[in-house]
Amino acid sequence: MATLYSTHCRSFPSSSSTSFPPSNRFPAATVSLKPHPHLVQHLSVHTQQHDATVTPVESNHSGKRLRPEVLPVISLKESEVEVDFEKDESEVTVSITVVGASGDLAKKKIFPALFALYYEGFLPKHFTVCGYARSKMTDAELRTMVSKTLTCRIDQRENCNEKMEQFLKRCFYHSGQYDSQENFAALDKKLKEHEGGRASNRLFYLSIPPNIFVDAVKCASLSASSGNGGWTRVIVEKPFGRDSESSAALTKSLKQYLTEDQIFRIDHYLGKELVENLSVLRFSNLIFEPLWSRQYIRNVQLIFSEDFGTEGRGGYFDNYGIIRDIMQNHLLQILALFAMETPVSLDAEDIRNEKVKVLRSMRPIKLEDVVLGQYKNHTRGGVAYPAYVDDKTVPKGSLTPTFAAAALFIDNARWDGVPFLMKAGKALHSKRAEIRVQFRRVPGNLYNRNFGADLDRATNELVIRVQPDEAIYLKINNKVPGLGMKLDRSHLNLHYAARYSKEIPDAYERLLLDAIEGERRLFIRSDELDAAWSLFTPVLNEIEDKKITPEYYPYGSRGPVCAHYLAARYNVRWGDLGLDVEQ
């Protein structure tokens, strides 16, 4: 099989050019600093140029999940710090500024997520949502735009329309350029009006293209930071660069104006309910933890597929490709969570430390362990589906892959020799994101003859379906009732929709709440980002330097044939090839 793969599927250079309980409690203490240079350095504060007010960068004024271990530590040398413990929750407010408020992400995800948090009582008593973009718009026009995407999907504990009206009254708009300190200073003035003299915490969500991240961060930091003892945090959407060099440059630029603790790099897949459940499944169930190693696991598959193409977004996608868009972040983050050692605690830094160890233990990816594909046009059921290059926003003759499969290895004691197979693609036969854990075969299995030649049918498999229709199920062998000895493979199935009546929150709800509360567990640290890019950058450079031509696969198919040869090299069969009974 290895020979077959290397003969028929090797890539060649192109010859052509190429839930927490609701609470409104916010911390009472605020910290005001005298601008002593050593104290400023010790507490990582930054100076606002427009009013020269010195504020602490992070005082961890989180809300419902504030833990003692994340409270600020003040040493004896910091006796100049004046702490006011008299302020109560009525004197604290959170201002959430959505930078790029007129874009699709803001309209479809961020504003609806903020409304859901408000509806369920997770936002503080005093908060303001401000949209900021270059478009000219009034407050009323913003509210009309936002109202079209808000839904009453949550259990009707109270009148949703009334809550929606109350939420929209908290929404305001300010027009300005992303690189104008003057415009951000005007935003600061407007925010102060709505804050009403309360101690303010400010969160900026950058829903803008990455090429203007630094300009917006600079202006927000220098002209619109919290200036009266609160915190200032910035959520940065992916992509975080295109490779190690550009990612490092972006981080360096951001850190001219922010500290690491102020930067929240968001990967919305880490907020998915089933990804959140990974550590619970493993570390709180005795039946799984002993099996989580090379001794019992034969391979692990991380599968992401979409049943649609670029849909007019090809201009953006073509600059990144499927590896950068999905594999280097979403799937690699899930892999790190899956494979990490038991952290010392559930503290954010302890978890992120273990994830970094996994990434640094991974073997460099070889080009021969990567398969690239690009969807072509296809007619099915009388409907014509376009090719990737038919998208008018995609350059003609583009070699950007819309599909990729790769074999990765973790060279440590727990996972040595276990292949972790990833695949991600657009315009495939189904929409899914799942983790499949295939266990080793039972040694000397007495019932092998009952399964015939297909021994994979006798192999246990744990499936964690992240989306859609969330579920966790374990495939086991059992006897079919009757006088004969006929075996069957059945599922022990936890189907979330059937088990839980409560609707699963959107990933953005969880991550926005975490950012407001200062919980960094699901956000990516800079050294974690560096390790991830170090793993993928060399093979990405090789693919682009050699102008590797992707294998073309029909729109709506199961992807390139060579992905199956790649799996076969490591004695693996993709787990999503057949239709599972529970689907």
Summary of the structure (lengths in Angstrom):
residues: 583
radius of gyration: 25.7
end to end distance: 31.0
largest distance: 85.7
contacts: 1871
relative contact order: 0.14
helix: 36%
strand: 22%
